[in-house]
Amino acid sequence: MSASIACASILAKVERDMAMEGFDRLYPGYGLAKHKGYATREHIEALHRLGPCAVHRRSFDPIKSWFTAGNGYQQTALFEQEEP
């Protein structure tokens, strides 16, 4: 059973990495293809510079603060085009 769990974990990581490469093309400037969405220094700096995009999870603490700070920020729906 542990071998099947290990295989599923690898497949999930590969799928996530491929998704992040696609998101990087949709949302340039965040470096998603490089850090795969992990909270690296580069990623956090991009969030401060650009704000969250449609693929950022609202449950992630740095993102959550954007919506609870009362700054009026509205997150667009996933895959909806954002206006520049």
DSSP file (Angstrom, degrees, kcal/mol; ACC not computed):
  #  RESIDUE AA STRUCTURE BP1 BP2  ACC     N-H-->O    O-->H-N    N-H-->O    O-->H-N    TCO  KAPPA ALPHA  PHI   PSI    X-CA   Y-CA   Z-CA
    1    1 A M     >        0   0    0      0, 0.0     4,-1.8     0, 0.0     3,-0.2   0.000 360.0 360.0 360.0 -38.2    0.0    0.0    0.0
    2    2 A S  H  >  +     0   0    0      1,-0.2     4,-2.4     2,-0.2     5,-0.2   0.823 360.0  57.7 -65.8 -29.8    2.8    2.5    0.7
    3    3 A A  H  > S+     0   0    0      2,-0.2     4,-2.3     1,-0.2    -1,-0.2   0.896 106.3  48.8 -65.8 -38.7    4.2    2.0   -2.8
    4    4 A S  H  > S+     0   0    0     -3,-0.2     4,-2.3     2,-0.2    -2,-0.2   0.874 111.3  49.7 -69.1 -35.4    0.9    3.1   -4.3
    5    5 A I  H  X S+     0   0    0     -4,-1.8     4,-2.2     2,-0.2    -2,-0.2   0.912 110.6  50.1 -67.2 -41.6    0.8    6.1   -2.0
    6    6 A A  H  X S+     0   0    0     -4,-2.4     4,-2.1     2,-0.2    -2,-0.2   0.912 111.4  48.7 -62.3 -42.7    4.3    7.1   -3.0
    7    7 A C  H  X S+     0   0    0     -4,-2.3     4,-2.6     1,-0.2    -2,-0.2   0.919 110.8  50.1 -63.3 -43.8    3.4    6.7   -6.7
    8    8 A A  H  X S+     0   0    0     -4,-2.3     4,-2.4     1,-0.2    -1,-0.2   0.887 109.2  52.6 -62.6 -38.4    0.3    8.9   -6.2
    9    9 A S  H  X S+     0   0    0     -4,-2.2     4,-2.1     2,-0.2    -1,-0.2   0.909 110.3  47.2 -63.5 -43.1    2.4   11.5   -4.4
   10   10 A I  H  X S+     0   0    0     -4,-2.1     4,-2.5     2,-0.2    -2,-0.2   0.925 112.4  49.3 -64.8 -45.2    4.9   11.7   -7.3
   11   11 A L  H  X S+     0   0    0     -4,-2.6     4,-2.4     1,-0.2    -2,-0.2   0.894 110.5  50.9 -62.2 -39.8    2.1   11.9   -9.9
   12   12 A A  H  X S+     0   0    0     -4,-2.4     4,-2.5     2,-0.2    -1,-0.2   0.900 110.6  48.9 -64.9 -40.3    0.4   14.7   -8.0
   13   13 A K  H  X S+     0   0    0     -4,-2.1     4,-2.7     2,-0.2    -2,-0.2   0.920 111.3  48.9 -65.6 -43.6    3.7   16.6   -7.8
   14   14 A V  H  X S+     0   0    0     -4,-2.5     4,-2.2     2,-0.2    -2,-0.2   0.921 112.6  48.4 -61.7 -43.7    4.3   16.2  -11.5
   15   15 A E  H  X S+     0   0    0     -4,-2.4     4,-2.3     2,-0.2    -2,-0.2   0.913 112.1  48.9 -62.9 -42.9    0.8   17.4  -12.3
   16   16 A R  H  X S+     0   0    0     -4,-2.5     4,-2.6     2,-0.2    -2,-0.2   0.917 109.8  51.5 -63.0 -43.5    1.1   20.4   -9.9
   17   17 A D  H  X S+     0   0    0     -4,-2.7     4,-1.7     1,-0.2    -1,-0.2   0.903 110.9  48.2 -61.0 -41.5    4.4   21.4  -11.5
   18   18 A M  H  X S+     0   0    0     -4,-2.2     4,-1.7     2,-0.2    -1,-0.2   0.896 111.1  50.8 -65.8 -40.2    2.9   21.2  -15.0
   19   19 A A  H  X S+     0   0    0     -4,-2.3     4,-2.7     1,-0.2    -2,-0.2   0.910 107.9  52.9 -63.0 -42.0   -0.1   23.3  -13.8
   20   20 A M  H  X S+     0   0    0     -4,-2.6     4,-2.0     1,-0.2    -1,-0.2   0.858 105.6  54.2 -64.1 -35.1    2.3   25.9  -12.3
   21   21 A E  H  X S+     0   0    0     -4,-1.7     4,-1.1     2,-0.2    -1,-0.2   0.902 110.9  46.1 -64.7 -40.0    4.1   26.2  -15.6
   22   22 A G  H  X S+     0   0    0     -4,-1.7     4,-1.6     1,-0.2     3,-0.4   0.913 111.8  50.4 -66.6 -42.8    0.8   26.9  -17.3
   23   23 A F  H  X S+     0   0    0     -4,-2.7     4,-2.9     1,-0.2    -2,-0.2   0.835 103.3  61.4 -63.4 -32.2   -0.2   29.4  -14.7
   24   24 A D  H  < S+     0   0    0     -4,-2.0    -1,-0.2     1,-0.2    -2,-0.2   0.859 104.9  47.6 -63.0 -34.8    3.2   31.1  -15.1
   25   25 A R  H  < S+     0   0    0     -4,-1.1    -1,-0.2    -3,-0.4    -2,-0.2   0.859 115.4  45.0 -73.4 -34.9    2.2   31.9  -18.7
   26   26 A L  H  < S+     0   0    0     -4,-1.6    -2,-0.2     1,-0.2    -1,-0.2   0.846 125.9  30.2 -74.4 -34.5   -1.2   33.2  -17.7
   27   27 A Y  S >< S-     0   0    0     -4,-2.9     3,-1.0    -5,-0.1     5,-0.3  -0.651  81.9-171.6-127.9  73.3    0.1   35.3  -14.8
   28   28 A P  T 3   +     0   0    0      0, 0.0    -3,-0.1     0, 0.0    -4,-0.0  -0.267  63.4  46.6 -65.9 153.2    3.7   36.4  -15.6
   29   29 A G  T 3  S+     0   0    0     -5,-0.1    21,-0.1    21,-0.0    -5,-0.1   0.142  89.5  82.6 104.9 -18.8    5.7   38.1  -13.0
   30   30 A Y  S <  S-     0   0    0     -3,-1.0    16,-0.2    -6,-0.2    17,-0.1   0.680  88.5-132.2 -90.1 -19.0    5.1   35.7  -10.1
   31   31 A G    >>  +     0   0    0     -4,-0.2     4,-2.2    -7,-0.2     3,-1.0   0.790  48.9 155.2  73.9  27.9    7.7   33.2  -11.1
   32   32 A L  H 3>  +     0   0    0     -5,-0.3     4,-1.7     1,-0.3     6,-0.1   0.830  68.0  56.6 -60.5 -34.1    5.3   30.3  -10.7
   33   33 A A  H 34 S+     0   0    0    -12,-0.2    -1,-0.3     2,-0.2   -12,-0.1   0.811 112.8  43.1 -66.9 -27.8    7.2   28.0  -13.1
   34   34 A K  H <4 S+     0   0    0     -3,-1.0    -2,-0.2   -14,-0.1    -1,-0.2   0.940 127.3  24.0 -84.2 -51.0   10.3   28.5  -11.0
   35   35 A H  H >< S-     0   0    0     -4,-2.2     3,-2.1   -15,-0.1    -3,-0.2   0.477  91.9-135.4 -99.6  -1.8    9.0   28.1   -7.4
   36   36 A K  T 3<  -     0   0    0     -4,-1.7    -4,-0.1    -5,-0.4    -3,-0.1   0.729  68.2 -57.7  58.1  25.3    5.9   26.0   -8.2
   37   37 A G  T 3  S+     0   0    0      1,-0.3    -1,-0.3    -6,-0.2     2,-0.1   0.426  97.2 140.9  89.1  -2.2    3.8   28.2   -5.9
   38   38 A Y    <   -     0   0    0     -3,-2.1     2,-2.5    -6,-0.1    -1,-0.3  -0.412  67.5-101.2 -72.9 154.9    5.8   27.6   -2.7
   39   39 A A        +     0   0    0      4,-0.1    -1,-0.1    -3,-0.1     2,-0.1  -0.376  62.6 157.8 -78.9  65.3    6.2   30.5   -0.4
   40   40 A T     >  -     0   0    0     -2,-2.5     4,-2.4     1,-0.1     5,-0.2  -0.365  58.6-104.3 -80.0 167.5    9.7   31.4   -1.4
   41   41 A R  H  > S+     0   0    0      1,-0.2     4,-2.6     2,-0.2     5,-0.2   0.915 123.8  52.9 -57.5 -43.4   11.2   34.9   -0.9
   42   42 A E  H  > S+     0   0    0      1,-0.2     4,-2.1     2,-0.2    -1,-0.2   0.900 109.5  48.8 -59.2 -42.3   10.7   35.6   -4.7
   43   43 A H  H  > S+     0   0    0      2,-0.2     4,-2.1     1,-0.2    -2,-0.2   0.927 112.0  47.2 -65.9 -46.0    7.0   34.5   -4.5
   44   44 A I  H  X S+     0   0    0     -4,-2.4     4,-2.0     1,-0.2    -2,-0.2   0.894 111.5  51.6 -64.1 -40.2    6.3   36.7   -1.4
   45   45 A E  H  X S+     0   0    0     -4,-2.6     4,-2.0    -5,-0.2    -1,-0.2   0.900 109.2  50.7 -62.8 -40.3    8.1   39.7   -3.0
   46   46 A A  H  X>S+     0   0    0     -4,-2.1     4,-3.4     1,-0.2     5,-0.5   0.884 107.9  53.4 -64.4 -38.2    6.0   39.2   -6.2
   47   47 A L  H  X5S+     0   0    0     -4,-2.1     4,-2.1     1,-0.2    -2,-0.2   0.908 110.5  46.3 -62.5 -41.5    2.8   39.1   -4.1
   48   48 A H  H  <5S+     0   0    0     -4,-2.0    -1,-0.2     1,-0.2    -2,-0.2   0.870 119.0  42.2 -67.3 -35.8    3.7   42.4   -2.5
   49   49 A R  H  <5S+     0   0    0     -4,-2.0    -2,-0.2    -5,-0.2    -1,-0.2   0.902 132.8  17.6 -77.4 -43.0    4.6   43.9   -5.9
   50   50 A L  H  <5S-     0   0    0     -4,-3.4    -3,-0.2    -5,-0.1    -2,-0.2   0.624  96.8-130.6-107.3 -18.3    1.7   42.6   -7.9
   51   51 A G     << -     0   0    0     -4,-2.1    -1,-0.1    -5,-0.5    -3,-0.1  -0.095  48.8 -45.5  79.3 168.7   -0.9   41.5   -5.4
   52   52 A P        -     0   0    0      0, 0.0     2,-0.2     0, 0.0     6,-0.0  -0.377  56.0-150.8 -72.6 150.3   -2.6   38.1   -5.5
   53   53 A C    >   -     0   0    0     22,-0.1     3,-1.6    -2,-0.1    25,-0.1  -0.517  39.0 -82.3-109.3-176.7   -3.9   36.7   -8.8
   54   54 A A  T 3  S+     0   0    0      1,-0.3    24,-0.1    -2,-0.2    21,-0.0   0.713 124.4  54.3 -62.9 -23.3   -6.8   34.3   -9.5
   55   55 A V  T 3  S+     0   0    0     22,-0.1     2,-0.3   -32,-0.1    -1,-0.3   0.516  81.0 106.5 -92.9  -3.5   -4.8   31.2   -8.7
   56   56 A H  S <  S-     0   0    0     -3,-1.6     2,-0.3     1,-0.1   -19,-0.0  -0.600  75.8-119.3 -76.7 133.2   -3.6   32.2   -5.2
   57   57 A R    >   -     0   0    0     -2,-0.3     3,-1.3     1,-0.1     6,-0.2  -0.550   9.4-147.0 -73.9 128.8   -5.4   30.4   -2.4
   58   58 A R  T 3  S+     0   0    0     -2,-0.3    -1,-0.1     1,-0.2     9,-0.1   0.720  97.5  63.9 -66.8 -20.3   -7.3   32.7   -0.1
   59   59 A S  T 3  S+     0   0    0      4,-0.1     2,-0.4     5,-0.1    -1,-0.2   0.653  76.6 101.5 -79.4 -14.2   -6.5   30.4    2.8
   60   60 A F  S X> S-     0   0    0     -3,-1.3     4,-2.9     1,-0.1     3,-1.2  -0.593  81.4-127.5 -72.3 124.8   -2.7   31.1    2.4
   61   61 A D  H 3> S+     0   0    0     -2,-0.4     4,-1.9     1,-0.3     5,-0.2   0.820 104.5  49.9 -51.1 -47.6   -2.0   33.6    5.2
   62   62 A P  H 3> S+     0   0    0      0, 0.0     4,-0.5     0, 0.0    -1,-0.3   0.865 117.8  42.7 -60.7 -31.5   -0.3   36.3    3.2
   63   63 A I  H X> S+     0   0    0     -3,-1.2     3,-1.3    -6,-0.2     4,-1.0   0.901 107.7  59.2 -76.8 -42.8   -3.2   36.2    0.7
   64   64 A K  H >X S+     0   0    0     -4,-2.9     4,-1.6     1,-0.3     3,-0.7   0.873  99.8  58.3 -53.3 -39.2   -5.8   36.0    3.4
   65   65 A S  H 3X S+     0   0    0     -4,-1.9     4,-1.3     1,-0.2    -1,-0.3   0.798  97.1  61.8 -65.1 -27.6   -4.5   39.3    4.8
   66   66 A W  H <<>S+     0   0    0     -3,-1.3     5,-0.6    -4,-0.5     7,-0.5   0.876 111.3  38.6 -62.9 -36.0   -5.3   41.0    1.4
   67   67 A F  H <<5S+     0   0    0     -4,-1.0     3,-0.3    -3,-0.7    -2,-0.2   0.699 118.7  45.9 -90.9 -20.6   -8.9   40.2    1.8
   68   68 A T  H  <5S+     0   0    0     -4,-1.6    -2,-0.2     1,-0.2    -1,-0.2   0.548  94.4  76.6 -97.7  -8.3   -9.3   40.8    5.6
   69   69 A A  T  <5S-     0   0    0     -4,-1.3    -1,-0.2    -5,-0.2    -2,-0.1   0.538 101.3-122.6 -80.4  -5.2   -7.4   44.1    5.6
   70   70 A G  T   5 +     0   0    0     -3,-0.3    -3,-0.1    -4,-0.1    -2,-0.1   0.816  67.0 138.9  70.8  29.1  -10.4   46.0    4.1
   71   71 A N      < -     0   0    0     -5,-0.6    -1,-0.1     2,-0.1    -4,-0.1   0.419  69.5-117.8 -88.1   3.4   -8.4   47.2    1.2
   72   72 A G        +     0   0    0      1,-0.2     2,-0.2    -5,-0.1    -5,-0.1   0.583  56.6 160.0  76.7   8.7  -11.2   46.6   -1.3
   73   73 A Y        -     0   0    0     -7,-0.5     2,-0.5     1,-0.0    -1,-0.2  -0.461  24.0-159.7 -68.9 133.4   -9.3   44.0   -3.3
   74   74 A Q        -     0   0    0     -2,-0.2     2,-0.4     0, 0.0    -1,-0.0  -0.968   9.6-140.3-115.3 124.2  -11.5   41.7   -5.3
   75   75 A Q        -     0   0    0     -2,-0.5     2,-0.1     1,-0.0   -22,-0.1  -0.683  20.3-130.3 -83.3 134.1  -10.0   38.4   -6.5
   76   76 A T        -     0   0    0     -2,-0.4     3,-0.1     1,-0.1     6,-0.1  -0.392  31.8 -91.1 -77.7 160.6  -11.1   37.4  -10.0
   77   77 A A    >   -     0   0    0      1,-0.1     3,-2.2     4,-0.1   -23,-0.2  -0.352  57.3 -80.7 -67.9 152.2  -12.5   34.0  -10.8
   78   78 A L  T 3  S+     0   0    0      1,-0.3    -1,-0.1   -24,-0.1     3,-0.1  -0.335 116.9   6.7 -56.4 129.7  -10.0   31.3  -11.8
   79   79 A F  T 3  S+     0   0    0      1,-0.3     2,-0.3    -3,-0.1    -1,-0.3   0.403  94.6 133.5  74.5   1.4   -9.1   31.7  -15.5
   80   80 A E    <   -     0   0    0     -3,-2.2    -1,-0.3     1,-0.1     2,-0.2  -0.638  65.8-107.3 -77.6 138.9  -11.0   35.0  -15.8
   81   81 A Q        -     0   0    0     -2,-0.3     2,-0.3    -3,-0.1    -4,-0.1  -0.472  30.9-143.7 -68.3 131.9   -8.9   37.6  -17.6
   82   82 A E        -     0   0    0     -2,-0.2    -1,-0.0    -6,-0.1   -29,-0.0  -0.748  16.9-119.2 -93.1 144.8   -7.6   40.3  -15.4
   83   83 A E              0   0    0     -2,-0.3    -1,-0.0     1,-0.1     0, 0.0  -0.651 360.0 360.0 -81.7 139.4   -7.4   43.8  -16.6
   84   84 A P              0   0    0      0, 0.0    -1,-0.1     0, 0.0    -2,-0.0   0.507 360.0 360.0 -66.9 360.0   -3.9   45.3  -16.7
